[in-house]
Amino acid sequence: MPYTLADAQAYIDSCVCREGDMQLCRAILADGKVAGSIGLFRCSNVYRYNAELGYWLARPCWNQGIMPEAIRQMCRIGFSAWDIVRIFAQPFGSNPASARVLEKAGFIREGTLKKVFLKEVVSPIITYTLC
């Protein structure tokens, strides 16, 4: 299903409305232009000392070291803004480049969750953690 302009607006609105308390979202700039986004999303209840990391980067900006640095910066912001002890990310098993980016940023692979994601085919999700 394609990502529409309305989807983009809804995402930006949610970033603005919930900023600080339960999420931290930032644009990623390359050469002064928006090249992607990155966010930390704080978990709740018994998981409240955890935050999930999500990110995307435009294809022309891949393989330039932009995303590992953005991840490192975002994690520093998250650990200083909140009393969290763990940041995790769960890239799709079909996206090894995203897993490599996390490893470059200092994350450690914790495991693989099998058959949990469905997008055209059932796919695993790999869990990475930075403590």
C-alpha positions as protocol buffer text, in pm:
chain_id: "A"
residue {
  index: 1
  type: MET
  ca { x: 0 y: 0 z: 0 }
}
residue {
  index: 2
  type: PRO
  ca { x: 155 y: 334 z: -98 }
}
residue {
  index: 3
  type: TYR
  ca { x: 241 y: 605 z: 152 }
}
residue {
  index: 4
  type: THR
  ca { x: 23 y: 908 z: 74 }
}
residue {
  index: 5
  type: LEU
  ca { x: 53 y: 1279 z: 145 }
}
residue {
  index: 6
  type: ALA
  ca { x: -226 y: 1236 z: 403 }
}
residue {
  index: 7
  type: ASP
  ca { x: -17 y: 963 z: 573 }
}
residue {
  index: 8
  type: ALA
  ca { x: 280 y: 1200 z: 587 }
}
residue {
  index: 9
  type: GLN
  ca { x: 70 y: 1480 z: 736 }
}
residue {
  index: 10
  type: ALA
  ca { x: -77 y: 1247 z: 999 }
}
residue {
  index: 11
  type: TYR
  ca { x: 274 y: 1132 z: 1096 }
}
residue {
  index: 12
  type: ILE
  ca { x: 403 y: 1491 z: 1126 }
}
residue {
  index: 13
  type: ASP
  ca { x: 97 y: 1590 z: 1330 }
}
residue {
  index: 14
  type: SER
  ca { x: 154 y: 1299 z: 1570 }
}
residue {
  index: 15
  type: CYS
  ca { x: 520 y: 1395 z: 1606 }
}
residue {
  index: 16
  type: VAL
  ca { x: 429 y: 1752 z: 1699 }
}
residue {
  index: 17
  type: CYS
  ca { x: 140 y: 1662 z: 1934 }
}
residue {
  index: 18
  type: ARG
  ca { x: 325 y: 1399 z: 2140 }
}
residue {
  index: 19
  type: GLU
  ca { x: 676 y: 1551 z: 2139 }
}
residue {
  index: 20
  type: GLY
  ca { x: 872 y: 1515 z: 2459 }
}
residue {
  index: 21
  type: ASP
  ca { x: 645 y: 1310 z: 2680 }
}
residue {
  index: 22
  type: MET
  ca { x: 619 y: 978 z: 2498 }
}
residue {
  index: 23
  type: GLN
  ca { x: 814 y: 1038 z: 2180 }
}
residue {
  index: 24
  type: LEU
  ca { x: 1100 y: 1235 z: 2033 }
}
residue {
  index: 25
  type: CYS
  ca { x: 1097 y: 1281 z: 1655 }
}
residue {
  index: 26
  type: ARG
  ca { x: 1349 y: 1459 z: 1437 }
}
residue {
  index: 27
  type: ALA
  ca { x: 1405 y: 1524 z: 1068 }
}
residue {
  index: 28
  type: ILE
  ca { x: 1735 y: 1407 z: 922 }
}
residue {
  index: 29
  type: LEU
  ca { x: 1902 y: 1668 z: 704 }
}
residue {
  index: 30
  type: ALA
  ca { x: 2158 y: 1611 z: 430 }
}
residue {
  index: 31
  type: ASP
  ca { x: 2299 y: 1908 z: 240 }
}
residue {
  index: 32
  type: GLY
  ca { x: 2036 y: 2128 z: 406 }
}
residue {
  index: 33
  type: LYS
  ca { x: 1743 y: 1920 z: 280 }
}
residue {
  index: 34
  type: VAL
  ca { x: 1518 y: 1673 z: 459 }
}
residue {
  index: 35
  type: ALA
  ca { x: 1654 y: 1327 z: 382 }
}
residue {
  index: 36
  type: GLY
  ca { x: 1465 y: 1117 z: 638 }
}
residue {
  index: 37
  type: SER
  ca { x: 1332 y: 1101 z: 989 }
}
residue {
  index: 38
  type: ILE
  ca { x: 1415 y: 932 z: 1316 }
}
residue {
  index: 39
  type: GLY
  ca { x: 1217 y: 887 z: 1634 }
}
residue {
  index: 40
  type: LEU
  ca { x: 1220 y: 737 z: 1980 }
}
residue {
  index: 41
  type: PHE
  ca { x: 890 y: 610 z: 2114 }
}
residue {
  index: 42
  type: ARG
  ca { x: 873 y: 551 z: 2486 }
}
residue {
  index: 43
  type: CYS
  ca { x: 703 y: 237 z: 2605 }
}
residue {
  index: 44
  type: SER
  ca { x: 454 y: 238 z: 2892 }
}
residue {
  index: 45
  type: ASN
  ca { x: 353 y: 44 z: 3201 }
}
residue {
  index: 46
  type: VAL
  ca { x: 603 y: -230 z: 3289 }
}
residue {
  index: 47
  type: TYR
  ca { x: 804 y: -141 z: 2975 }
}
residue {
  index: 48
  type: ARG
  ca { x: 833 y: 230 z: 3068 }
}
residue {
  index: 49
  type: TYR
  ca { x: 1215 y: 222 z: 3095 }
}
residue {
  index: 50
  type: ASN
  ca { x: 1237 y: 118 z: 2727 }
}
residue {
  index: 51
  type: ALA
  ca { x: 1205 y: 317 z: 2407 }
}
residue {
  index: 52
  type: GLU
  ca { x: 1172 y: 191 z: 2050 }
}
residue {
  index: 53
  type: LEU
  ca { x: 1379 y: 349 z: 1775 }
}
residue {
  index: 54
  type: GLY
  ca { x: 1236 y: 396 z: 1426 }
}
residue {
  index: 55
  type: TYR
  ca { x: 1395 y: 560 z: 1124 }
}
residue {
  index: 56
  type: TRP
  ca { x: 1401 y: 594 z: 746 }
}
residue {
  index: 57
  type: LEU
  ca { x: 1638 y: 756 z: 502 }
}
residue {
  index: 58
  type: ALA
  ca { x: 1590 y: 848 z: 136 }
}
residue {
  index: 59
  type: ARG
  ca { x: 1771 y: 609 z: -97 }
}
residue {
  index: 60
  type: PRO
  ca { x: 2008 y: 875 z: -247 }
}
residue {
  index: 61
  type: CYS
  ca { x: 2151 y: 923 z: 106 }
}
residue {
  index: 62
  type: TRP
  ca { x: 2227 y: 557 z: 175 }
}
residue {
  index: 63
  type: ASN
  ca { x: 2587 y: 442 z: 237 }
}
residue {
  index: 64
  type: GLN
  ca { x: 2712 y: 784 z: 345 }
}
residue {
  index: 65
  type: GLY
  ca { x: 2727 y: 727 z: 722 }
}
residue {
  index: 66
  type: ILE
  ca { x: 2427 y: 953 z: 779 }
}
residue {
  index: 67
  type: MET
  ca { x: 2199 y: 704 z: 956 }
}
residue {
  index: 68
  type: PRO
  ca { x: 2446 y: 554 z: 1207 }
}
residue {
  index: 69
  type: GLU
  ca { x: 2534 y: 907 z: 1320 }
}
residue {
  index: 70
  type: ALA
  ca { x: 2167 y: 1007 z: 1339 }
}
residue {
  index: 71
  type: ILE
  ca { x: 2097 y: 698 z: 1551 }
}
residue {
  index: 72
  type: ARG
  ca { x: 2386 y: 775 z: 1788 }
}
residue {
  index: 73
  type: GLN
  ca { x: 2267 y: 1134 z: 1829 }
}
residue {
  index: 74
  type: MET
  ca { x: 1905 y: 1032 z: 1884 }
}
residue {
  index: 75
  type: CYS
  ca { x: 2002 y: 775 z: 2146 }
}
residue {
  index: 76
  type: ARG
  ca { x: 2205 y: 1037 z: 2335 }
}
residue {
  index: 77
  type: ILE
  ca { x: 1902 y: 1266 z: 2330 }
}
residue {
  index: 78
  type: GLY
  ca { x: 1672 y: 989 z: 2452 }
}
residue {
  index: 79
  type: PHE
  ca { x: 1895 y: 874 z: 2736 }
}
residue {
  index: 80
  type: SER
  ca { x: 1942 y: 1233 z: 2857 }
}
residue {
  index: 81
  type: ALA
  ca { x: 1574 y: 1334 z: 2821 }
}
residue {
  index: 82
  type: TRP
  ca { x: 1415 y: 1030 z: 2983 }
}
residue {
  index: 83
  type: ASP
  ca { x: 1497 y: 789 z: 3267 }
}
residue {
  index: 84
  type: ILE
  ca { x: 1509 y: 497 z: 3023 }
}
residue {
  index: 85
  type: VAL
  ca { x: 1769 y: 221 z: 3046 }
}
residue {
  index: 86
  type: ARG
  ca { x: 1718 y: 52 z: 2708 }
}
residue {
  index: 87
  type: ILE
  ca { x: 1655 y: 153 z: 2348 }
}
residue {
  index: 88
  type: PHE
  ca { x: 1559 y: -117 z: 2100 }
}
residue {
  index: 89
  type: ALA
  ca { x: 1488 y: -143 z: 1730 }
}
residue {
  index: 90
  type: GLN
  ca { x: 1325 y: -422 z: 1532 }
}
residue {
  index: 91
  type: PRO
  ca { x: 1419 y: -414 z: 1164 }
}
residue {
  index: 92
  type: PHE
  ca { x: 1251 y: -659 z: 931 }
}
residue {
  index: 93
  type: GLY
  ca { x: 1447 y: -975 z: 867 }
}
residue {
  index: 94
  type: SER
  ca { x: 1424 y: -892 z: 497 }
}
residue {
  index: 95
  type: ASN
  ca { x: 1620 y: -568 z: 555 }
}
residue {
  index: 96
  type: PRO
  ca { x: 1980 y: -661 z: 644 }
}
residue {
  index: 97
  type: ALA
  ca { x: 2101 y: -308 z: 561 }
}
residue {
  index: 98
  type: SER
  ca { x: 1893 y: -169 z: 848 }
}
residue {
  index: 99
  type: ALA
  ca { x: 2044 y: -429 z: 1083 }
}
residue {
  index: 100
  type: ARG
  ca { x: 2396 y: -327 z: 972 }
}
residue {
  index: 101
  type: VAL
  ca { x: 2315 y: 39 z: 1041 }
}
residue {
  index: 102
  type: LEU
  ca { x: 2213 y: -50 z: 1397 }
}
residue {
  index: 103
  type: GLU
  ca { x: 2533 y: -248 z: 1451 }
}
residue {
  index: 104
  type: LYS
  ca { x: 2741 y: 46 z: 1322 }
}
residue {
  index: 105
  type: ALA
  ca { x: 2563 y: 266 z: 1576 }
}
residue {
  index: 106
  type: GLY
  ca { x: 2655 y: 31 z: 1864 }
}
residue {
  index: 107
  type: PHE
  ca { x: 2342 y: -183 z: 1895 }
}
residue {
  index: 108
  type: ILE
  ca { x: 2369 y: -552 z: 1976 }
}
residue {
  index: 109
  type: ARG
  ca { x: 2150 y: -820 z: 1820 }
}
residue {
  index: 110
  type: GLU
  ca { x: 1933 y: -985 z: 2084 }
}
residue {
  index: 111
  type: GLY
  ca { x: 1735 y: -1229 z: 1878 }
}
residue {
  index: 112
  type: THR
  ca { x: 1490 y: -1303 z: 1602 }
}
residue {
  index: 113
  type: LEU
  ca { x: 1112 y: -1309 z: 1636 }
}
residue {
  index: 114
  type: LYS
  ca { x: 983 y: -1552 z: 1374 }
}
residue {
  index: 115
  type: LYS
  ca { x: 668 y: -1513 z: 1166 }
}
residue {
  index: 116
  type: VAL
  ca { x: 555 y: -1189 z: 1332 }
}
residue {
  index: 117
  type: PHE
  ca { x: 541 y: -947 z: 1039 }
}
residue {
  index: 118
  type: LEU
  ca { x: 321 y: -975 z: 731 }
}
residue {
  index: 119
  type: LYS
  ca { x: 391 y: -761 z: 425 }
}
residue {
  index: 120
  type: GLU
  ca { x: 339 y: -967 z: 112 }
}
residue {
  index: 121
  type: VAL
  ca { x: 497 y: -1267 z: 294 }
}
residue {
  index: 122
  type: VAL
  ca { x: 537 y: -1361 z: 659 }
}
residue {
  index: 123
  type: SER
  ca { x: 873 y: -1229 z: 772 }
}
residue {
  index: 124
  type: PRO
  ca { x: 1083 y: -1236 z: 1089 }
}
residue {
  index: 125
  type: ILE
  ca { x: 1177 y: -929 z: 1291 }
}
residue {
  index: 126
  type: ILE
  ca { x: 1524 y: -900 z: 1439 }
}
residue {
  index: 127
  type: THR
  ca { x: 1560 y: -734 z: 1779 }
}
residue {
  index: 128
  type: TYR
  ca { x: 1858 y: -505 z: 1848 }
}
residue {
  index: 129
  type: THR
  ca { x: 1929 y: -327 z: 2177 }
}
residue {
  index: 130
  type: LEU
  ca { x: 2141 y: -42 z: 2308 }
}
residue {
  index: 131
  type: CYS
  ca { x: 2164 y: -35 z: 2689 }
}
